[in-house]
Amino acid sequence: MAALFESLLALPWPVTAILAALFFVATLILLYPDRAYGTRSRSDIPLAQENKPLIGAMAAMAQGIDFRLERLLEQVRRQGEGKPYRMTLYNPMFGPMDMIVISDVQDVETVLRDPYTFVKGGLLTSLLTDFLGQGIFTSDGERWHAQRKTASHVFNVKNFRNFNGDFLHEVGYLIKHLEAARDAGAVVDLQDLLLRCTLDSFGRLAMGSDFGCITQPGSVKEGRYALPTVEFMEAFDYVNGTVAVRAMQPFWQLQERLNGTTNKIKACQKIMSEFADKVITDKRRKMEKGETIGEDGKSTDGRHADMLDYFMRTTNFDGGVPDDHELRDVCMNLIIAGRDTTAQTLTWVFYMLSSHPEVEAKCREEINRVFGKDGQPTYEKIKELKYLTATFNETLRLHANVPFNTPTCTKQTTLAGTGTTVYPGDIIQYSPWVMGRLQSIWGPDAEEFRPERWLDDGGSVKKENTFKWPVFKAGPRICLGMNMATQEAVTFMAQILRTYRLELVNEDDPSKWGKYDVDPAKRQGRYSSALTLGLKGTVDFKVHLVQ
Ligand code: HEM
């Protein structure tokens, strides 16, 4: 051994250095033959085959995210539906990461019932902080709890009646645009129109101020009907799309600095902050003049209170008064919560209807039965639309708009379903998108689009176990806007479907797919990269009047 060492030292120093480096790497590979550097060896949970020596699953995670959901589903099936498995990673900022992927309903329930043990954690916060700050989505513990309490003021029954008027106002504009596109024989991007509607309505709900996105006049260029861009909307969408891909890029800070993204994000933040700051200043002035909000949710000058009104009149979790920065975070969080989720899910509804004419016919039959020929879409009538509600739920089952959730474990816990033990620092991942397609949860027809599965024998909408269907999350952090989103979506569906038939076109454009094939059945990844699951590119429809 000593002789070997001596002869090594006798070699020219660059050769010695290379041999030493090779020796070092080989030793590391021996220590981490099947997982990422620094992660623990454990025999109780199998490693997915994507894990490689030293780098773990980093290469697999870095592959385009376009059809990542399909890949995740394949992986879960390969490992065995409901059985946990591990993906290991090494992140330069956070060090070794052990990700436990779960898909068993009771395992998911253990995690979601306890948001104080399974927290959002530092990884998520660091990826999203320049967009969502310390708002409700990125907060844990008392900071989260205080925000949830304040925001829930807006979600009471009285307000739901008011929302109905708001939704009808928005969909009225949307219908005018559909009419104009039909008159011109042009195609129209439905996702764009819907995102404009919900940005306006959430601007009003969150801060009492709308962005005028859907009220713009449209025009036709090269056979496409479109509306002019709105600065706030562009800024919001740019930051949303950028932060969403960070989790796949271990060196995102460096990358963003080198390719100019950091500066662009700052410019977008300026646009969004200026808008929010103006609203906050106006509200502060009114408060100084003595404006108050009554028990009935109305201000002294008779307007409906928005969420910002409530946040400006409450103290923080630490007893302090929220500053402008915190209030801006409140607005951005509420807009991201309600705007993209609802508009994108509605786009998926019409996308699914285009290939399921029998479902569309049943929806129309119900609308005609409940509304009559010219009946008004009142709050009560909207609640009677059970088949439409079932169609909305079924769309969300197959296209869960928040497709992943990755809480961090802070206390050793045994998951109730599979008996798996998870430890502090473990990242738990479950995907409502994947769970929506598992036969072990939904039966042999899990991948079929069948709204009837949501209706009981009396025709009422079944109340599913939310842990089996965590599209709105479940437990103490369940989505605050779940009922509101359903009400909004059903109102939009009813008002559009009673007059128009939308025909999906231009789906043969390869740039809209993560993995394109001439055979539509073999295409994968019709997804945009954002925090929520939208459709990539335009979603073009031709508009026809219902005969
Ligand atoms: C189809 C529409 C919607 C879907 C699929 C949806 C889904 C979700 C999901 C999955 C979460 C949990 C996110 C997480 O913590 O990781 C969430 C939280 C939340 N959602 Fe929704 N949402 C929708 C619409 C809305 C609407 C219209 C609002 C109204 C403002 C809203 C307000 C919220 C809020 C405030 C939270 C945070 C709850 C908390 O952490 O305590 N959502 N939503």
Boltz pocket constraint, residues with backbone or C-beta under 6 A from the ligand:
constraints:
  - pocket:
      binder: B
      contacts: [[A, 136], [A, 137], [A, 144], [A, 148], [A, 151], [A, 333], [A, 334], [A, 337], [A, 338], [A, 339], [A, 341], [A, 342], [A, 345], [A, 400], [A, 401], [A, 402], [A, 404], [A, 405], [A, 470], [A, 471], [A, 472], [A, 473], [A, 476], [A, 477], [A, 478], [A, 479], [A, 480], [A, 481], [A, 482], [A, 484], [A, 485]]
      max_distance: 6.0
